[in-house]
Amino acid sequence: MTDWSVVRCSGGAYYETKWFVWGSFKAIRLGPKRIQRCPVHHKFEMTERVRKDELTSEIQQEASQHRDSGII
């Protein structure tokens, strides 16, 4: 099982999502980025994982308040 990952949408919001390297039923994969529904803006946006070296406590706190559906 994969843990929740912190991601940033093209609108600048941070949230948590399940991020599987090998596939997804809720996103369109475009290399390291995906198009999926942002739970903050409630629309489909380009999404990318936040790198560990960019992950501050403020970003982690914001992301923990918003989580997308648990469906892969």
mmCIF file as Biopython writes it, N, C-alpha, C and O atoms, coordinates in Angstrom:
data_model
#
loop_
_atom_site.group_PDB
_atom_site.id
_atom_site.type_symbol
_atom_site.label_atom_id
_atom_site.label_alt_id
_atom_site.label_comp_id
_atom_site.label_asym_id
_atom_site.label_entity_id
_atom_site.label_seq_id
_atom_site.pdbx_PDB_ins_code
_atom_site.Cartn_x
_atom_site.Cartn_y
_atom_site.Cartn_z
_atom_site.occupancy
_atom_site.B_iso_or_equiv
_atom_site.auth_seq_id
_atom_site.auth_asym_id
_atom_site.pdbx_PDB_model_num
ATOM 1   N N  . MET A ? 1  ? 0.851   -1.194 0.000   1.0 0.0 1  A 1 
ATOM 2   C CA . MET A ? 1  ? 0.000   0.000  0.000   1.0 0.0 1  A 1 
ATOM 3   C C  . MET A ? 1  ? 0.883   1.239  0.000   1.0 0.0 1  A 1 
ATOM 4   O O  . MET A ? 1  ? 1.923   1.267  0.658   1.0 0.0 1  A 1 
ATOM 5   N N  . THR A ? 2  ? 0.478   2.239  -0.721  1.0 0.0 2  A 1 
ATOM 6   C CA . THR A ? 2  ? 1.223   3.489  -0.814  1.0 0.0 2  A 1 
ATOM 7   C C  . THR A ? 2  ? 0.682   4.496  0.185   1.0 0.0 2  A 1 
ATOM 8   O O  . THR A ? 2  ? -0.527  4.567  0.409   1.0 0.0 2  A 1 
ATOM 9   N N  . ASP A ? 3  ? 1.570   5.272  0.782   1.0 0.0 3  A 1 
ATOM 10  C CA . ASP A ? 3  ? 1.172   6.315  1.722   1.0 0.0 3  A 1 
ATOM 11  C C  . ASP A ? 3  ? 0.611   7.518  0.975   1.0 0.0 3  A 1 
ATOM 12  O O  . ASP A ? 3  ? 0.720   7.623  -0.247  1.0 0.0 3  A 1 
ATOM 13  N N  . TRP A ? 4  ? 0.014   8.413  1.735   1.0 0.0 4  A 1 
ATOM 14  C CA . TRP A ? 4  ? -0.484  9.651  1.158   1.0 0.0 4  A 1 
ATOM 15  C C  . TRP A ? 4  ? 0.708   10.538 0.816   1.0 0.0 4  A 1 
ATOM 16  O O  . TRP A ? 4  ? 1.663   10.620 1.588   1.0 0.0 4  A 1 
ATOM 17  N N  . SER A ? 5  ? 0.656   11.200 -0.335  1.0 0.0 5  A 1 
ATOM 18  C CA . SER A ? 5  ? 1.704   12.118 -0.777  1.0 0.0 5  A 1 
ATOM 19  C C  . SER A ? 5  ? 1.166   13.532 -0.778  1.0 0.0 5  A 1 
ATOM 20  O O  . SER A ? 5  ? -0.022  13.751 -1.013  1.0 0.0 5  A 1 
ATOM 21  N N  . VAL A ? 6  ? 2.041   14.496 -0.515  1.0 0.0 6  A 1 
ATOM 22  C CA . VAL A ? 6  ? 1.668   15.909 -0.602  1.0 0.0 6  A 1 
ATOM 23  C C  . VAL A ? 6  ? 1.907   16.343 -2.042  1.0 0.0 6  A 1 
ATOM 24  O O  . VAL A ? 6  ? 2.975   16.110 -2.607  1.0 0.0 6  A 1 
ATOM 25  N N  . VAL A ? 7  ? 0.887   16.985 -2.629  1.0 0.0 7  A 1 
ATOM 26  C CA . VAL A ? 7  ? 0.970   17.470 -4.004  1.0 0.0 7  A 1 
ATOM 27  C C  . VAL A ? 7  ? 0.557   18.935 -4.079  1.0 0.0 7  A 1 
ATOM 28  O O  . VAL A ? 7  ? -0.088  19.464 -3.174  1.0 0.0 7  A 1 
ATOM 29  N N  . ARG A ? 8  ? 0.946   19.579 -5.181  1.0 0.0 8  A 1 
ATOM 30  C CA . ARG A ? 8  ? 0.577   20.976 -5.427  1.0 0.0 8  A 1 
ATOM 31  C C  . ARG A ? 8  ? -0.146  21.025 -6.767  1.0 0.0 8  A 1 
ATOM 32  O O  . ARG A ? 8  ? 0.330   20.469 -7.756  1.0 0.0 8  A 1 
ATOM 33  N N  . CYS A ? 9  ? -1.292  21.689 -6.796  1.0 0.0 9  A 1 
ATOM 34  C CA . CYS A ? 9  ? -2.026  21.827 -8.051  1.0 0.0 9  A 1 
ATOM 35  C C  . CYS A ? 9  ? -1.527  23.074 -8.781  1.0 0.0 9  A 1 
ATOM 36  O O  . CYS A ? 9  ? -0.804  23.889 -8.209  1.0 0.0 9  A 1 
ATOM 37  N N  . SER A ? 10 ? -1.914  23.211 -10.031 1.0 0.0 10 A 1 
ATOM 38  C CA . SER A ? 10 ? -1.478  24.365 -10.838 1.0 0.0 10 A 1 
ATOM 39  C C  . SER A ? 10 ? -2.016  25.685 -10.288 1.0 0.0 10 A 1 
ATOM 40  O O  . SER A ? 10 ? -1.505  26.752 -10.631 1.0 0.0 10 A 1 
ATOM 41  N N  . GLY A ? 11 ? -3.041  25.622 -9.440  1.0 0.0 11 A 1 
ATOM 42  C CA . GLY A ? 11 ? -3.573  26.820 -8.800  1.0 0.0 11 A 1 
ATOM 43  C C  . GLY A ? 11 ? -2.833  27.201 -7.527  1.0 0.0 11 A 1 
ATOM 44  O O  . GLY A ? 11 ? -3.127  28.230 -6.920  1.0 0.0 11 A 1 
ATOM 45  N N  . GLY A ? 12 ? -1.860  26.361 -7.116  1.0 0.0 12 A 1 
ATOM 46  C CA . GLY A ? 12 ? -1.034  26.675 -5.953  1.0 0.0 12 A 1 
ATOM 47  C C  . GLY A ? 12 ? -1.483  26.059 -4.640  1.0 0.0 12 A 1 
ATOM 48  O O  . GLY A ? 12 ? -0.862  26.303 -3.606  1.0 0.0 12 A 1 
ATOM 49  N N  . ALA A ? 13 ? -2.546  25.268 -4.655  1.0 0.0 13 A 1 
ATOM 50  C CA . ALA A ? 13 ? -3.032  24.648 -3.421  1.0 0.0 13 A 1 
ATOM 51  C C  . ALA A ? 13 ? -2.259  23.361 -3.132  1.0 0.0 13 A 1 
ATOM 52  O O  . ALA A ? 13 ? -1.816  22.669 -4.049  1.0 0.0 13 A 1 
ATOM 53  N N  . TYR A ? 14 ? -2.107  23.059 -1.860  1.0 0.0 14 A 1 
ATOM 54  C CA . TYR A ? 14 ? -1.462  21.821 -1.433  1.0 0.0 14 A 1 
ATOM 55  C C  . TYR A ? 14 ? -2.508  20.901 -0.833  1.0 0.0 14 A 1 
ATOM 56  O O  . TYR A ? 14 ? -3.401  21.349 -0.114  1.0 0.0 14 A 1 
ATOM 57  N N  . TYR A ? 15 ? -2.396  19.607 -1.130  1.0 0.0 15 A 1 
ATOM 58  C CA . TYR A ? 15 ? -3.291  18.628 -0.553  1.0 0.0 15 A 1 
ATOM 59  C C  . TYR A ? 15 ? -2.646  17.259 -0.577  1.0 0.0 15 A 1 
ATOM 60  O O  . TYR A ? 15 ? -1.590  17.076 -1.183  1.0 0.0 15 A 1 
ATOM 61  N N  . GLU A ? 16 ? -3.272  16.296 0.078   1.0 0.0 16 A 1 
ATOM 62  C CA . GLU A ? 16 ? -2.758  14.933 0.133   1.0 0.0 16 A 1 
ATOM 63  C C  . GLU A ? 16 ? -3.528  14.047 -0.835  1.0 0.0 16 A 1 
ATOM 64  O O  . GLU A ? 16 ? -4.740  14.188 -0.995  1.0 0.0 16 A 1 
ATOM 65  N N  . THR A ? 17 ? -2.820  13.145 -1.468  1.0 0.0 17 A 1 
ATOM 66  C CA . THR A ? 17 ? -3.426  12.207 -2.398  1.0 0.0 17 A 1 
ATOM 67  C C  . THR A ? 17 ? -2.631  10.909 -2.390  1.0 0.0 17 A 1 
ATOM 68  O O  . THR A ? 17 ? -1.480  10.888 -1.953  1.0 0.0 17 A 1 
ATOM 69  N N  . LYS A ? 18 ? -3.230  9.838  -2.865  1.0 0.0 18 A 1 
ATOM 70  C CA . LYS A ? 18 ? -2.504  8.593  -3.082  1.0 0.0 18 A 1 
ATOM 71  C C  . LYS A ? 18 ? -1.784  8.727  -4.414  1.0 0.0 18 A 1 
ATOM 72  O O  . LYS A ? 18 ? -2.411  9.068  -5.416  1.0 0.0 18 A 1 
ATOM 73  N N  . TRP A ? 19 ? -0.493  8.469  -4.447  1.0 0.0 19 A 1 
ATOM 74  C CA . TRP A ? 19 ? 0.298   8.641  -5.658  1.0 0.0 19 A 1 
ATOM 75  C C  . TRP A ? 19 ? 0.976   7.321  -5.987  1.0 0.0 19 A 1 
ATOM 76  O O  . TRP A ? 19 ? 1.955   6.941  -5.345  1.0 0.0 19 A 1 
ATOM 77  N N  . PHE A ? 20 ? 0.459   6.631  -6.980  1.0 0.0 20 A 1 
ATOM 78  C CA . PHE A ? 20 ? 1.011   5.356  -7.408  1.0 0.0 20 A 1 
ATOM 79  C C  . PHE A ? 20 ? 1.803   5.562  -8.685  1.0 0.0 20 A 1 
ATOM 80  O O  . PHE A ? 20 ? 1.324   6.207  -9.617  1.0 0.0 20 A 1 
ATOM 81  N N  . VAL A ? 21 ? 2.991   5.027  -8.735  1.0 0.0 21 A 1 
ATOM 82  C CA . VAL A ? 21 ? 3.838   5.164  -9.913  1.0 0.0 21 A 1 
ATOM 83  C C  . VAL A ? 21 ? 3.249   4.413  -11.100 1.0 0.0 21 A 1 
ATOM 84  O O  . VAL A ? 21 ? 3.358   4.867  -12.239 1.0 0.0 21 A 1 
ATOM 85  N N  . TRP A ? 22 ? 2.633   3.279  -10.843 1.0 0.0 22 A 1 
ATOM 86  C CA . TRP A ? 22 ? 2.192   2.382  -11.913 1.0 0.0 22 A 1 
ATOM 87  C C  . TRP A ? 22 ? 0.792   2.629  -12.436 1.0 0.0 22 A 1 
ATOM 88  O O  . TRP A ? 22 ? 0.401   1.976  -13.403 1.0 0.0 22 A 1 
ATOM 89  N N  . GLY A ? 23 ? 0.008   3.534  -11.857 1.0 0.0 23 A 1 
ATOM 90  C CA . GLY A ? 23 ? -1.306  3.797  -12.427 1.0 0.0 23 A 1 
ATOM 91  C C  . GLY A ? 23 ? -2.260  4.500  -11.491 1.0 0.0 23 A 1 
ATOM 92  O O  . GLY A ? 23 ? -1.979  4.682  -10.306 1.0 0.0 23 A 1 
ATOM 93  N N  . SER A ? 24 ? -3.401  4.894  -12.047 1.0 0.0 24 A 1 
ATOM 94  C CA . SER A ? 24 ? -4.419  5.587  -11.273 1.0 0.0 24 A 1 
ATOM 95  C C  . SER A ? 24 ? -5.745  5.542  -12.026 1.0 0.0 24 A 1 
ATOM 96  O O  . SER A ? 24 ? -5.774  5.612  -13.255 1.0 0.0 24 A 1 
ATOM 97  N N  . PHE A ? 25 ? -6.839  5.425  -11.278 1.0 0.0 25 A 1 
ATOM 98  C CA . PHE A ? 25 ? -8.167  5.465  -11.871 1.0 0.0 25 A 1 
ATOM 99  C C  . PHE A ? 25 ? -8.774  6.865  -11.816 1.0 0.0 25 A 1 
ATOM 100 O O  . PHE A ? 25 ? -9.789  7.123  -12.464 1.0 0.0 25 A 1 
ATOM 101 N N  . LYS A ? 26 ? -8.168  7.763  -11.058 1.0 0.0 26 A 1 
ATOM 102 C CA . LYS A ? 26 ? -8.763  9.086  -10.854 1.0 0.0 26 A 1 
ATOM 103 C C  . LYS A ? 26 ? -7.968  10.215 -11.483 1.0 0.0 26 A 1 
ATOM 104 O O  . LYS A ? 26 ? -8.311  11.384 -11.304 1.0 0.0 26 A 1 
ATOM 105 N N  . ALA A ? 27 ? -6.899  9.887  -12.226 1.0 0.0 27 A 1 
ATOM 106 C CA . ALA A ? 27 ? -6.055  10.921 -12.807 1.0 0.0 27 A 1 
ATOM 107 C C  . ALA A ? 27 ? -5.562  10.506 -14.190 1.0 0.0 27 A 1 
ATOM 108 O O  . ALA A ? 27 ? -5.485  9.323  -14.520 1.0 0.0 27 A 1 
ATOM 109 N N  . ILE A ? 28 ? -5.235  11.510 -14.977 1.0 0.0 28 A 1 
ATOM 110 C CA . ILE A ? 28 ? -4.594  11.284 -16.262 1.0 0.0 28 A 1 
ATOM 111 C C  . ILE A ? 28 ? -3.107  11.514 -16.040 1.0 0.0 28 A 1 
ATOM 112 O O  . ILE A ? 28 ? -2.686  12.605 -15.656 1.0 0.0 28 A 1 
ATOM 113 N N  . ARG A ? 29 ? -2.323  10.483 -16.284 1.0 0.0 29 A 1 
ATOM 114 C CA . ARG A ? 29 ? -0.884  10.555 -16.031 1.0 0.0 29 A 1 
ATOM 115 C C  . ARG A ? 29 ? -0.166  11.201 -17.207 1.0 0.0 29 A 1 
ATOM 116 O O  . ARG A ? 29 ? -0.388  10.838 -18.362 1.0 0.0 29 A 1 
ATOM 117 N N  . LEU A ? 30 ? 0.701   12.166 -16.897 1.0 0.0 30 A 1 
ATOM 118 C CA . LEU A ? 30 ? 1.511   12.857 -17.900 1.0 0.0 30 A 1 
ATOM 119 C C  . LEU A ? 30 ? 2.949   12.905 -17.388 1.0 0.0 30 A 1 
ATOM 120 O O  . LEU A ? 30 ? 3.436   13.961 -16.986 1.0 0.0 30 A 1 
ATOM 121 N N  . GLY A ? 31 ? 3.616   11.770 -17.405 1.0 0.0 31 A 1 
ATOM 122 C CA . GLY A ? 31 ? 4.967   11.691 -16.861 1.0 0.0 31 A 1 
ATOM 123 C C  . GLY A ? 31 ? 4.932   11.916 -15.366 1.0 0.0 31 A 1 
ATOM 124 O O  . GLY A ? 31 ? 4.180   11.239 -14.666 1.0 0.0 31 A 1 
ATOM 125 N N  . PRO A ? 32 ? 5.729   12.856 -14.849 1.0 0.0 32 A 1 
ATOM 126 C CA . PRO A ? 32 ? 5.754   13.100 -13.411 1.0 0.0 32 A 1 
ATOM 127 C C  . PRO A ? 32 ? 4.577   13.943 -12.908 1.0 0.0 32 A 1 
ATOM 128 O O  . PRO A ? 32 ? 4.444   14.167 -11.705 1.0 0.0 32 A 1 
ATOM 129 N N  . LYS A ? 33 ? 3.737   14.400 -13.812 1.0 0.0 33 A 1 
ATOM 130 C CA . LYS A ? 33 ? 2.581   15.217 -13.430 1.0 0.0 33 A 1 
ATOM 131 C C  . LYS A ? 33 ? 1.309   14.461 -13.760 1.0 0.0 33 A 1 
ATOM 132 O O  . LYS A ? 33 ? 1.320   13.486 -14.511 1.0 0.0 33 A 1 
ATOM 133 N N  . ARG A ? 34 ? 0.206   14.933 -13.182 1.0 0.0 34 A 1 
ATOM 134 C CA . ARG A ? 34 ? -1.098  14.324 -13.424 1.0 0.0 34 A 1 
ATOM 135 C C  . ARG A ? 34 ? -2.151  15.414 -13.523 1.0 0.0 34 A 1 
ATOM 136 O O  . ARG A ? 34 ? -1.987  16.519 -13.005 1.0 0.0 34 A 1 
ATOM 137 N N  . ILE A ? 35 ? -3.224  15.073 -14.195 1.0 0.0 35 A 1 
ATOM 138 C CA . ILE A ? 35 ? -4.401  15.933 -14.179 1.0 0.0 35 A 1 
ATOM 139 C C  . ILE A ? 35 ? -5.411  15.212 -13.301 1.0 0.0 35 A 1 
ATOM 140 O O  . ILE A ? 35 ? -5.838  14.100 -13.611 1.0 0.0 35 A 1 
ATOM 141 N N  . GLN A ? 36 ? -5.786  15.853 -12.206 1.0 0.0 36 A 1 
ATOM 142 C CA . GLN A ? 36 ? -6.772  15.265 -11.310 1.0 0.0 36 A 1 
ATOM 143 C C  . GLN A ? 36 ? -7.558  16.366 -10.612 1.0 0.0 36 A 1 
ATOM 144 O O  . GLN A ? 36 ? -7.182  17.538 -10.642 1.0 0.0 36 A 1 
ATOM 145 N N  . ARG A ? 37 ? -8.645  15.968 -9.990  1.0 0.0 37 A 1 
ATOM 146 C CA . ARG A ? 37 ? -9.536  16.934 -9.339  1.0 0.0 37 A 1 
ATOM 147 C C  . ARG A ? 37 ? -8.910  17.428 -8.042  1.0 0.0 37 A 1 
ATOM 148 O O  . ARG A ? 37 ? -8.571  16.635 -7.164  1.0 0.0 37 A 1 
ATOM 149 N N  . CYS A ? 38 ? -8.762  18.739 -7.929  1.0 0.0 38 A 1 
ATOM 150 C CA . CYS A ? 38 ? -8.224  19.371 -6.725  1.0 0.0 38 A 1 
ATOM 151 C C  . CYS A ? 38 ? -9.352  19.506 -5.701  1.0 0.0 38 A 1 
ATOM 152 O O  . CYS A ? 38 ? -10.389 20.092 -6.011  1.0 0.0 38 A 1 
ATOM 153 N N  . PRO A ? 39 ? -9.169  18.971 -4.479  1.0 0.0 39 A 1 
ATOM 154 C CA . PRO A ? 39 ? -10.212 19.082 -3.460  1.0 0.0 39 A 1 
ATOM 155 C C  . PRO A ? 39 ? -10.327 20.486 -2.855  1.0 0.0 39 A 1 
ATOM 156 O O  . PRO A ? 39 ? -11.274 20.766 -2.121  1.0 0.0 39 A 1 
ATOM 157 N N  . VAL A ? 40 ? -9.379  21.358 -3.156  1.0 0.0 40 A 1 
ATOM 158 C CA . VAL A ? 40 ? -9.428  22.736 -2.662  1.0 0.0 40 A 1 
ATOM 159 C C  . VAL A ? 40 ? -10.224 23.608 -3.622  1.0 0.0 40 A 1 
ATOM 160 O O  . VAL A ? 40 ? -11.121 24.339 -3.200  1.0 0.0 40 A 1 
ATOM 161 N N  . HIS A ? 41 ? -9.903  23.536 -4.913  1.0 0.0 41 A 1 
ATOM 162 C CA . HIS A ? 41 ? -10.563 24.365 -5.928  1.0 0.0 41 A 1 
ATOM 163 C C  . HIS A ? 41 ? -11.761 23.687 -6.583  1.0 0.0 41 A 1 
ATOM 164 O O  . HIS A ? 41 ? -12.514 24.331 -7.313  1.0 0.0 41 A 1 
ATOM 165 N N  . HIS A ? 42 ? -11.942 22.393 -6.327  1.0 0.0 42 A 1 
ATOM 166 C CA . HIS A ? 42 ? -13.068 21.617 -6.849  1.0 0.0 42 A 1 
ATOM 167 C C  . HIS A ? 42 ? -13.143 21.624 -8.372  1.0 0.0 42 A 1 
ATOM 168 O O  . HIS A ? 42 ? -14.220 21.726 -8.959  1.0 0.0 42 A 1 
ATOM 169 N N  . LYS A ? 43 ? -11.965 21.513 -9.000  1.0 0.0 43 A 1 
ATOM 170 C CA . LYS A ? 43 ? -11.912 21.402 -10.460 1.0 0.0 43 A 1 
ATOM 171 C C  . LYS A ? 43 ? -10.659 20.612 -10.845 1.0 0.0 43 A 1 
ATOM 172 O O  . LYS A ? 43 ? -9.761  20.418 -10.025 1.0 0.0 43 A 1 
ATOM 173 N N  . PHE A ? 44 ? -10.609 20.159 -12.101 1.0 0.0 44 A 1 
ATOM 174 C CA . PHE A ? 44 ? -9.459  19.397 -12.577 1.0 0.0 44 A 1 
ATOM 175 C C  . PHE A ? 44 ? -8.309  20.348 -12.882 1.0 0.0 44 A 1 
ATOM 176 O O  . PHE A ? 44 ? -8.479  21.356 -13.567 1.0 0.0 44 A 1 
ATOM 177 N N  . GLU A ? 45 ? -7.128  20.004 -12.356 1.0 0.0 45 A 1 
ATOM 178 C CA . GLU A ? 45 ? -5.940  20.827 -12.546 1.0 0.0 45 A 1 
ATOM 179 C C  . GLU A ? 45 ? -4.709  19.937 -12.688 1.0 0.0 45 A 1 
ATOM 180 O O  . GLU A ? 45 ? -4.731  18.768 -12.301 1.0 0.0 45 A 1 
ATOM 181 N N  . MET A ? 46 ? -3.639  20.494 -13.242 1.0 0.0 46 A 1 
ATOM 182 C CA . MET A ? 46 ? -2.355  19.805 -13.312 1.0 0.0 46 A 1 
ATOM 183 C C  . MET A ? 46 ? -1.812  19.695 -11.882 1.0 0.0 46 A 1 
ATOM 184 O O  . MET A ? 46 ? -1.858  20.659 -11.118 1.0 0.0 46 A 1 
ATOM 185 N N  . THR A ? 47 ? -1.307  18.530 -11.537 1.0 0.0 47 A 1 
ATOM 186 C CA . THR A ? 47 ? -0.834  18.256 -10.190 1.0 0.0 47 A 1 
ATOM 187 C C  . THR A ? 47 ? 0.551   17.624 -10.237 1.0 0.0 47 A 1 
ATOM 188 O O  . THR A ? 47 ? 0.841   16.819 -11.122 1.0 0.0 47 A 1 
ATOM 189 N N  . GLU A ? 48 ? 1.406   17.987 -9.284  1.0 0.0 48 A 1 
ATOM 190 C CA . GLU A ? 48 ? 2.704   17.342 -9.168  1.0 0.0 48 A 1 
ATOM 191 C C  . GLU A ? 48 ? 3.049   17.146 -7.700  1.0 0.0 48 A 1 
ATOM 192 O O  . GLU A ? 48 ? 2.616   17.908 -6.835  1.0 0.0 48 A 1 
ATOM 193 N N  . ARG A ? 49 ? 3.837   16.108 -7.437  1.0 0.0 49 A 1 
ATOM 194 C CA . ARG A ? 49 ? 4.263   15.832 -6.070  1.0 0.0 49 A 1 
ATOM 195 C C  . ARG A ? 49 ? 5.220   16.911 -5.589  1.0 0.0 49 A 1 
ATOM 196 O O  . ARG A ? 49 ? 6.014   17.449 -6.361  1.0 0.0 49 A 1 
ATOM 197 N N  . VAL A ? 50 ? 5.130   17.218 -4.297  1.0 0.0 50 A 1 
ATOM 198 C CA . VAL A ? 50 ? 6.059   18.152 -3.676  1.0 0.0 50 A 1 
ATOM 199 C C  . VAL A ? 50 ? 7.290   17.350 -3.267  1.0 0.0 50 A 1 
ATOM 200 O O  . VAL A ? 50 ? 7.177   16.347 -2.562  1.0 0.0 50 A 1 
ATOM 201 N N  . ARG A ? 51 ? 8.459   17.790 -3.708  1.0 0.0 51 A 1 
ATOM 202 C CA . ARG A ? 51 ? 9.694   17.095 -3.358  1.0 0.0 51 A 1 
ATOM 203 C C  . ARG A ? 51 ? 9.968   17.215 -1.862  1.0 0.0 51 A 1 
ATOM 204 O O  . ARG A ? 51 ? 9.592   18.201 -1.229  1.0 0.0 51 A 1 
ATOM 205 N N  . LYS A ? 52 ? 10.620  16.210 -1.311  1.0 0.0 52 A 1 
ATOM 206 C CA . LYS A ? 52 ? 10.918  16.176 0.133   1.0 0.0 52 A 1 
ATOM 207 C C  . LYS A ? 52 ? 11.692  17.409 0.581   1.0 0.0 52 A 1 
ATOM 208 O O  . LYS A ? 52 ? 11.453  17.917 1.676   1.0 0.0 52 A 1 
ATOM 209 N N  . ASP A ? 53 ? 12.622  17.905 -0.251  1.0 0.0 53 A 1 
ATOM 210 C CA . ASP A ? 53 ? 13.418  19.073 0.146   1.0 0.0 53 A 1 
ATOM 211 C C  . ASP A ? 53 ? 12.617  20.380 0.098   1.0 0.0 53 A 1 
ATOM 212 O O  . ASP A ? 53 ? 13.076  21.393 0.626   1.0 0.0 53 A 1 
ATOM 213 N N  . GLU A ? 54 ? 11.439  20.381 -0.518  1.0 0.0 54 A 1 
ATOM 214 C CA . GLU A ? 54 ? 10.559  21.559 -0.559  1.0 0.0 54 A 1 
ATOM 215 C C  . GLU A ? 54 ? 9.479   21.504 0.521   1.0 0.0 54 A 1 
ATOM 216 O O  . GLU A ? 54 ? 8.787   22.493 0.757   1.0 0.0 54 A 1 
ATOM 217 N N  . LEU A ? 55 ? 9.336   20.369 1.168   1.0 0.0 55 A 1 
ATOM 218 C CA . LEU A ? 55 ? 8.233   20.127 2.089   1.0 0.0 55 A 1 
ATOM 219 C C  . LEU A ? 55 ? 8.501   20.777 3.451   1.0 0.0 55 A 1 
ATOM 220 O O  . LEU A ? 55 ? 9.242   20.235 4.271   1.0 0.0 55 A 1 
ATOM 221 N N  . THR A ? 56 ? 7.896   21.930 3.678   1.0 0.0 56 A 1 
ATOM 222 C CA . THR A ? 56 ? 8.028   22.629 4.960   1.0 0.0 56 A 1 
ATOM 223 C C  . THR A ? 56 ? 6.889   22.207 5.881   1.0 0.0 56 A 1 
ATOM 224 O O  . THR A ? 56 ? 5.930   21.571 5.442   1.0 0.0 56 A 1 
ATOM 225 N N  . SER A ? 57 ? 6.996   22.559 7.144   1.0 0.0 57 A 1 
ATOM 226 C CA . SER A ? 57 ? 5.923   22.221 8.089   1.0 0.0 57 A 1 
ATOM 227 C C  . SER A ? 57 ? 4.631   22.956 7.727   1.0 0.0 57 A 1 
ATOM 228 O O  . SER A ? 57 ? 3.541   22.427 7.943   1.0 0.0 57 A 1 
ATOM 229 N N  . GLU A ? 58 ? 4.742   24.180 7.176   1.0 0.0 58 A 1 
ATOM 230 C CA . GLU A ? 58 ? 3.557   24.943 6.778   1.0 0.0 58 A 1 
ATOM 231 C C  . GLU A ? 58 ? 2.835   24.254 5.612   1.0 0.0 58 A 1 
ATOM 232 O O  . GLU A ? 58 ? 1.608   24.156 5.604   1.0 0.0 58 A 1 
ATOM 233 N N  . ILE A ? 59 ? 3.607   23.782 4.635   1.0 0.0 59 A 1 
ATOM 234 C CA . ILE A ? 59 ? 3.017   23.086 3.496   1.0 0.0 59 A 1 
ATOM 235 C C  . ILE A ? 59 ? 2.368   21.789 3.960   1.0 0.0 59 A 1 
ATOM 236 O O  . ILE A ? 59 ? 1.260   21.458 3.537   1.0 0.0 59 A 1 
ATOM 237 N N  . GLN A ? 60 ? 3.050   21.063 4.820   1.0 0.0 60 A 1 
ATOM 238 C CA . GLN A ? 60 ? 2.513   19.810 5.335   1.0 0.0 60 A 1 
ATOM 239 C C  . GLN A ? 60 ? 1.217   20.044 6.108   1.0 0.0 60 A 1 
ATOM 240 O O  . GLN A ? 60 ? 0.272   19.266 5.983   1.0 0.0 60 A 1 
ATOM 241 N N  . GLN A ? 61 ? 1.171   21.095 6.894   1.0 0.0 61 A 1 
ATOM 242 C CA . GLN A ? 61 ? -0.034  21.411 7.664   1.0 0.0 61 A 1 
ATOM 243 C C  . GLN A ? 61 ? -1.195  21.769 6.732   1.0 0.0 61 A 1 
ATOM 244 O O  . GLN A ? 61 ? -2.314  21.298 6.934   1.0 0.0 61 A 1 
ATOM 245 N N  . GLU A ? 62 ? -0.939  22.596 5.716   1.0 0.0 62 A 1 
ATOM 246 C CA . GLU A ? 62 ? -1.991  22.961 4.757   1.0 0.0 62 A 1 
ATOM 247 C C  . GLU A ? 62 ? -2.500  21.717 4.024   1.0 0.0 62 A 1 
ATOM 248 O O  . GLU A ? 62 ? -3.707  21.529 3.871   1.0 0.0 62 A 1 
ATOM 249 N N  . ALA A ? 63 ? -1.580  20.882 3.577   1.0 0.0 63 A 1 
ATOM 250 C CA . ALA A ? 63 ? -1.954  19.679 2.830   1.0 0.0 63 A 1 
ATOM 251 C C  . ALA A ? 63 ? -2.784  18.724 3.682   1.0 0.0 63 A 1 
ATOM 252 O O  . ALA A ? 63 ? -3.705  18.086 3.174   1.0 0.0 63 A 1 
ATOM 253 N N  . SER A ? 64 ? -2.469  18.620 4.963   1.0 0.0 64 A 1 
ATOM 254 C CA . SER A ? 64 ? -3.181  17.689 5.832   1.0 0.0 64 A 1 
ATOM 255 C C  . SER A ? 64 ? -4.645  18.088 6.041   1.0 0.0 64 A 1 
ATOM 256 O O  . SER A ? 64 ? -5.456  17.268 6.472   1.0 0.0 64 A 1 
ATOM 257 N N  . GLN A ? 65 ? -4.979  19.325 5.743   1.0 0.0 65 A 1 
ATOM 258 C CA . GLN A ? 65 ? -6.359  19.798 5.892   1.0 0.0 65 A 1 
ATOM 259 C C  . GLN A ? 65 ? -7.210  19.475 4.670   1.0 0.0 65 A 1 
ATOM 260 O O  . GLN A ? 65 ? -8.432  19.619 4.707   1.0 0.0 65 A 1 
ATOM 261 N N  . HIS A ? 66 ? -6.568  19.039 3.588   1.0 0.0 66 A 1 
ATOM 262 C CA . HIS A ? 66 ? -7.273  18.736 2.341   1.0 0.0 66 A 1 
ATOM 263 C C  . HIS A ? 66 ? -6.778  17.407 1.807   1.0 0.0 66 A 1 
ATOM 264 O O  . HIS A ? 66 ? -5.589  17.250 1.531   1.0 0.0 66 A 1 
ATOM 265 N N  . ARG A ? 67 ? -7.668  16.465 1.662   1.0 0.0 67 A 1 
ATOM 266 C CA . ARG A ? 67 ? -7.306  15.148 1.159   1.0 0.0 67 A 1 
ATOM 267 C C  . ARG A ? 67 ? -8.307  14.744 0.095   1.0 0.0 67 A 1 
ATOM 268 O O  . ARG A ? 67 ? -9.516  14.878 0.286   1.0 0.0 67 A 1 
ATOM 269 N N  . ASP A ? 68 ? -7.805  14.252 -1.025  1.0 0.0 68 A 1 
ATOM 270 C CA . ASP A ? 68 ? -8.725  13.818 -2.066  1.0 0.0 68 A 1 
ATOM 271 C C  . ASP A ? 68 ? -9.281  12.430 -1.719  1.0 0.0 68 A 1 
ATOM 272 O O  . ASP A ? 68 ? -8.935  11.856 -0.686  1.0 0.0 68 A 1 
ATOM 273 N N  . SER A ? 69 ? -10.125 11.912 -2.572  1.0 0.0 69 A 1 
ATOM 274 C CA . SER A ? 69 ? -10.730 10.602 -2.304  1.0 0.0 69 A 1 
ATOM 275 C C  . SER A ? 69 ? -9.654  9.533  -2.257  1.0 0.0 69 A 1 
ATOM 276 O O  . SER A ? 69 ? -8.601  9.676  -2.880  1.0 0.0 69 A 1 
ATOM 277 N N  . GLY A ? 70 ? -9.914  8.466  -1.524  1.0 0.0 70 A 1 
ATOM 278 C CA . GLY A ? 70 ? -8.962  7.390  -1.387  1.0 0.0 70 A 1 
ATOM 279 C C  . GLY A ? 70 ? -8.942  6.424  -2.555  1.0 0.0 70 A 1 
ATOM 280 O O  . GLY A ? 70 ? -8.190  5.449  -2.540  1.0 0.0 70 A 1 
ATOM 281 N N  . ILE A ? 71 ? -9.751  6.679  -3.559  1.0 0.0 71 A 1 
ATOM 282 C CA . ILE A ? 71 ? -9.782  5.792  -4.729  1.0 0.0 71 A 1 
ATOM 283 C C  . ILE A ? 71 ? -8.499  5.982  -5.498  1.0 0.0 71 A 1 
ATOM 284 O O  . ILE A ? 71 ? -8.032  7.110  -5.660  1.0 0.0 71 A 1 
ATOM 285 N N  . ILE A ? 72 ? -7.926  4.907  -5.971  1.0 0.0 72 A 1 
ATOM 286 C CA . ILE A ? 72 ? -6.638  4.983  -6.676  1.0 0.0 72 A 1 
ATOM 287 C C  . ILE A ? 72 ? -6.808  5.784  -7.947  1.0 0.0 72 A 1 
ATOM 288 O O  . ILE A ? 72 ? -5.846  5.971  -8.693  1.0 0.0 72 A 1 
#
